[in-house]
């Protein structure tokens, strides 16, 4: 691990996944459903 790398929290992992999905050019219904599930999990992890 580099000096600036730190363990990533589950919240950070979820946020990164949401951003990756939202950056896709075309989001399908499955993507929207996944983002909704991830956001719910993110709120519960807070």
C-alpha positions as CSV (number, residue, x, y, z in Angstrom):
1,X,0.0,0.0,0.0
2,X,1.2,3.5,-0.8
3,X,1.4,6.2,1.9
4,X,-1.8,7.9,0.9
5,X,-3.9,4.7,0.6
6,X,-6.2,4.0,3.4
7,X,-8.6,1.2,4.1
8,X,-11.8,1.9,2.2
9,X,-15.0,1.9,4.3
10,X,-18.1,0.1,3.1
11,X,-19.8,3.5,2.7
12,X,-17.0,4.7,0.3
13,X,-17.2,1.4,-1.7
14,X,-21.0,1.9,-2.1
15,X,-20.6,5.6,-3.1
16,X,-17.9,4.6,-5.7
17,X,-20.2,2.0,-7.1
18,X,-23.1,4.4,-7.4
19,X,-20.9,6.9,-9.2
20,X,-19.6,4.3,-11.6
21,X,-23.1,3.2,-12.5
22,X,-24.3,6.8,-12.9
23,X,-21.3,7.7,-15.1
24,X,-22.5,5.1,-17.7
25,X,-23.9,6.7,-20.8
26,X,-27.0,4.6,-20.8
27,X,-28.5,3.3,-17.6
28,X,-31.1,0.6,-17.9
29,X,-33.8,-0.3,-15.4
30,X,-31.5,-2.8,-13.7
31,X,-29.0,0.0,-13.1
32,X,-31.6,2.3,-11.5
33,X,-32.7,-0.6,-9.3
34,X,-29.1,-1.3,-8.3
35,X,-28.5,2.4,-7.4
36,X,-31.6,2.5,-5.3
37,X,-30.5,-0.6,-3.4
38,X,-27.0,0.7,-2.9
39,X,-28.3,4.1,-1.7
40,X,-30.5,2.3,0.8
41,X,-27.5,0.3,2.0
42,X,-25.3,3.5,2.1
43,X,-27.9,5.2,4.4
44,X,-28.0,2.3,6.7
45,X,-24.2,2.1,6.9
46,X,-24.1,5.8,7.9
